[in-house]
Amino acid sequence: MKQIPIGAKGGFELVVGADHLANRYKDATLPPVLATPVMIMIMENAALNAIKPYLDRGQSALGTRVDVTHLAATPVGRKVTGEAEVTGVDGRRVEFSVRAFDGAELIGAGTHQRTLIDLAKFGERLRAKAG
């Protein structure tokens, strides 16, 4: 694996559709706006994209911590852009600053942590846990 540099950036985009709405995940009476878990998924994908160029074959990184604020509502049809920047690396742990925009404004911001994994070893542990 190449050293992951502080400042490495990644992005991810998603057009908000019916399957991404808060009223599909929680309370059907909620207005048709982007669900917070979907915004977090956009941020997590941006973070993974920031470090993918530095990972070896058979490696990935799992999300292990999220601390974000959902700042504004986003309606169906808007393109949401997630941005992530590496702010720290400590062994297998990678820290990120994350933000999300909907073309009109900043809709979310915070921090995220991912842990680097060897996919084969992780699969073995998961199979053992499943019995």
N, C-alpha and C positions, 0 to 999 in steps of 0.2 A: 504494500500500500504506500502511495505517495503521502507525504506530510500534508495535512489539510491546513491551508493558510488562514490565519485570522483575516477577515474581510472578504472571504469567498462568498459569492452571491448566487442565488438561484431564484427562479420564479415559477409560477404556475397560474394558469388561467382557466376559468370555468364560466360559462354562460348560465345564469340562474334559470332553472326549469322547474316544472311542477314537483319533481321528486326531491328538490332541494329546499323546500319550504318548511317553516316552523309548524304550520298547521298540519303537515303530514307526519311530523315526528312527535308532537306533543298534544296540544289542545286544538281540536278542529275549528274552534271559534277564533283562533288567532288570525291576524291579517296575513295575506299571502306575501311573506317576506322571507329572505334567506335565513335558514336555521343556523344557530351558533355552531353546532357540531360540524356543519358543512363548511362554514368559514374556517374552522380549525383544521379541517382536512385540507383545505386549500393552502393554508400556512404550512402544514406539515409536509405536503408535497413540494412546496417551494424550498423548504429546508433540505429535504432529501436531494432535490435537484442541485442544490448548492455544493453538495459533497460527492455526488456520483462520479465526477471526473477523477476523483482521488482514490476511489475504492478499487480493489482488485476483484477479479472474477471470483464469484463465490462469497462475496461480502455484501452486506447491506447495513442498514441502521434502523432500529426500531425507536419509535417515539416513547419516551419515558417520563416526560413532564411537560405540561402546558400551563402557562399563566398568561391569559390574554383577556382583554376587555373588548366586548362587542359595543362599538360606539354609535353606529347608525344602521338604520334599516335599509335593505336593498330589495327592490321589487323584481318580479319575473322579467327576464329578457336582458337584464344588465349583465355586462361582463365584469366578473370580479377577478382582480389580479392580486395574487399573493406574492410577497417579496420576503426573502430571508437572507440574513447575513451572519456568517460565523463570527461569534464574539469571543469564543474560548474553546480550547481543546485540552482535555486532561485525560490522557490515556485513551480509553475507548469512549469516553463521554465527550459529546460535542454540544456546545451551547450556541443558540441563535437569538438574534433579534428578529421578530416577525411583524409584518404589517399586511393589511389587506385594503384595497381600494375598489370602488365600484364605478369609476369613471367620473363621478361627481364629487366624491369626498373620501377621506380616510374612514373606513368602517370598522377597523379592528387593529389592535396593536398589543404587543407583549413580548414574552420570551418563550423559548421552547428548548427542550433538550432531547437529544437522540443518543442511543448507545450503539456503537459499532458491533456487528455480530458476524460470525462465520456461519453461513447458512446451513452447511452440513452438520456442524456441531449443534446448532440450535434445533434442527430437525430431529436429531437423535434424542435430545433432552425432551422435546415435545412428545415424541413417540413413547418414550419411557414413562412420561407422566400420564399419557392416555391409557397406558396399560397394554 
